[in-house]
């Protein structure tokens, strides 16, 4: 179990876990020269290489519960034997294989979105 904090770096890690073909760059640091003019300087942009660059504002998986659930759906997190629980922290508990004998994981966060992000990263780490 790893303690994680919300923010752009976690959002970047989740985006890359959800779609291994996506690359994430911070426009100020990485110089997104072709970014749309309405892109704020410190906003992360995601692009996929389909012969050309396509910029998409990076979802805030770590703070937006809808974005976190959408990412969980894309990686099939809740299709496994898995559940979201709350006690002092929020937990995503489950098994990697979906079987009762599979290795267990219990990822936690201060919010449901953080717990889901932690579980997505753990799932990708164990694939």
Secondary structure, 3 states (H helix, E strand, C coil): CCCCCCCHHHHHHHHHHHCCCEEEEEHHHHCCCCCCCCCCCCCEEEEEECCCECCEECCCCCCCHHHHHHHHHHHCHHHCCEEEEECCCEEEEEECCCCCCCCEEEEEECCHHHHHHHHHHHHHHCC
